[in-house]
Amino acid sequence: MLHLSSCALGGAQIKNNMKTLHNILLGALALMAVACGSDSKGSDPVVEPRPTTPTALKTVHLGLSNAEIANPERGFYNLLETNSTDPVTLQALKKIRNDGKTLVQLVYYLPEYRTSDLPESFTTKVEADLDRVREVGMKAILRFAYTSDQNGSDAPMSTILRHLDQIKPILHHKVGVIACVQAGFIGAWGEWYYSSNHLNNTTAYNQVISKWLEVLPEERCVQVRTPKYKQDFVGNSNALTLETAFKNTPIARIGHHNDAFMTDDTNMGTYQDVDKDKRYVAQDALYVPLGGETTKPSGAKMASGKEALAEIQTLHWSFLNDGYYKPLLDNWKTGGYLNQMKKLLGYRLYVSKAEFSEQNAPGSDLVLNLTMGNAGTASMYNARPAVIVLVQEGTNSEYEAVSGIDLRTIQPEKTTTFKLTFKLPSTIAEGKYKVMMWLPDGNNELKNLPAYAVQLANNNVWNSATGYNNLGISINIAQSKDAKAGTSSITFVKKK
């Protein structure tokens, strides 16, 4: 340790001591730099980048609507029974549509073809019927049977399988206007209970289901009459989950129809172990369609509207026939429960909050976070795209991008936030743009028909002429030297 005193030392000595001290300090600093700035391999010091400022997001909240909304593939439906020759009339379909319904069940009775092929005239008739269903903006639930008499005759299995092969081209050609099908064919009304050909057994049931899954386009479901029929076919009693749903597998393509809803404790044999079967259906119907109708109660006491609505919500019903059984349905009108069912049956999607990057530049990324919920009794059961559309103010020039949101995953009484990033085209015109959400039909032939688009259950969002939902968002796109190049794999393209 150096002891320095300017009084005791001469000038030269002071200079030498100061030089020595300077060299010592330089050496110490060099050692500190090596110790703090190098790793064991002697690499260069790592310079941490400055944290970047996140994109500032603006937030809007959307109000919820209390209105009845006639959205596709859900709600009350009407049943029309027909045959192999008489057309389903446009007048009958318009009446149903004007009543605020988007679904019609078409049941075809084919007694004259129990032992023979279907004629070409029949397939032509079914196509024409479905064309009229499309003309009025509805979808059909299809079922085929040979008799409406419990003592009547159905067809042998060979005929049933042949008829399914014959209707396959229609199913594929008109899949857009088919909401789902019901297994049918066996017994009175196609309900699999009575059978003159002794087909009311598991082997026969499995043959019909297997054939339906073969001839029906993979994007559609076949409904069976009891949960046991599905469980027997797939070989277990495991209900669907998000991991097993929405795949081209039998378990993901078999739904449920209950044509004795709320008539007694077991719904006339629909359920065997009632509690267990209902738990199964409640879980399964989050991913496949559940619908049906009531019938005359087997007991003196009728179920109340409160009880029926609770059951619909618990089991996740998507649609219900409001034409039968009238006395029971009339009983549900008390207290407004039938009106509540009309509003809530099936999905009822809404956007509660949207966060977005208000200032954007051509070629950069647009950030859009959407919090969505479902106030209905069920999820969507058929896929459809969720498209974000930018509409330029003043010119109405449009750009669209498919978000990748699977609307079927938005379950009842739950909300989900989807964090989305879209790349803007480098050639997009500068200006202000309104942000729309467009939920068109998944079928190319129906995609651009507004009647088949989904209206969100929000106030003041719907444009019936375009099928767009206005999210109340306005963004600005302008050149900026500070803008970063977009990196999202989802890019807006100009809409033709």
C-alpha positions, 0 to 999 in steps of 0.5 A: 500500500502506497503512502503518499505525502507531497511534503516529504517527497520530491516532484520527480518521486511524486510523478513516478509514484503517480505513474505506478498508481495509474498502471495499477489501476489500469490493470485492475480495470482490465481484470474486472472487464475479463471477469465480468464480460467473458464466459469460460470459453473466452467469447465476446461479451453478450449485449442484451437488446433493449426491451421493445415497446409493445404495440399500443392497443385500443379496447372496445366493449360490445353490448349484448343483444336480447333479440331473437336471432334466426341463425343457421342450423339451430332453434325450433324447426318444423317437420314435413313428411313427404313421399317419393313423388310429391314435391316439398312445396316452396309455399310450405318452406316459405311459411316456416322461414317466415316464422323465424325458423332456419331448419326443416326436417324432411322425412321421406316415406318409401313403402313402395320400394321395400324390395326394389331400387329407388327410381331416378325420379326419386333422387331428382325429387330430393334434389329439387326439394333441397334446392327449394330449401336453399331458395328460402335460406334454410337447412334440412334434417333428413330422415328416410323410412318405410312406414309410419305405422308401428304395425307396418313393414320396413325393408330388409337390410339389403334394400336399406344398404342399397338405398343408402348407396343410391342417395349418396350422390345427393348427399354429396351434391347438396351437402351445403343445405343438409344440417345433419341426417338421422339414421332412420330406415328401421321400423316405424318412423325410422325410430329403430323400435319396431321392425317387421324384418327383425332389424331391431338389434345391435347388429342391424343398427351397426350396419346402418350406422356404418353405411351412413358414415360411408355415404355421408360427407365427412363434414356431417353427422348422423344422429341416432335415437338413443345414447346406447346405440352410439356406445354400442357402435363405437364400443365404449361409453366415453363421451367426446372431448375437445381432443377427440371431437371434430375429426373424421372418426365415428365417435366424432360424427355420431350425434343424438336425437330424442323423439320423446323429450320430457315425456317421462323419467326415461324419455320412453326408453331413450335413457336406461341408466338415466343419470349416467346416460344424461351425463354422457349426452351432456358431454357428447352434445358439446361437439355433436348435434342433439335435437328432437321432439316431444310426444304425448306424456306417458303419465298424467303430469306434464313437465313444466317449461322451467324443467324443460328449459333446464334440461335443454341447457344441461344436455346442450340441445341444438334444435327442437320441433315446436309442432308436436306434442302441442298440449305439452308445448302449450304448457311450456308457454306459461312463464315465457319458457317457450320464447326463451327456448326459441332465443337460446336453443343452440349456439348464440355467439357474441363478442364482448371485448376487442383489443386492436392496434389502431395505428398500422402501416402497409406491410405491418402486422395488425393485432386483434384480440377478440373475447367471445362467448356463447349465451346459447344452450349448445355449441356449433356442430358444423364448421364454418370460417371466421373471417375478418374483413377490412372495409375502407371508408369512402371507397368500400374496398375490402380485404379479408383474412380467415382467422383460424378461429374454430367457432365450434370450440366456443362452448355455452356459458364460457368465454374465450379470448382469441389473440390474432395477428394479421399481416397487412399487404404492402400494397394496401391503400392508406386510409381508415378501415372498419373491421368486420367479422364475417361468419359465412357458411363453410360450403362454397355454394352458400358462402356468399349468401347472407342468409347463411351467415351467422349474426352475432348476439350483439347490439347494432352489429348486423348488416343483413345485406352483406352478412357482416358483423360490424365490430365497432372498430376503426383502424388507420393505415398509413406509411411510417418510418418506424413500422416493422415488417409484418411476420404473421402467416395470415395475410389479408387479401383483396376481396373480389 
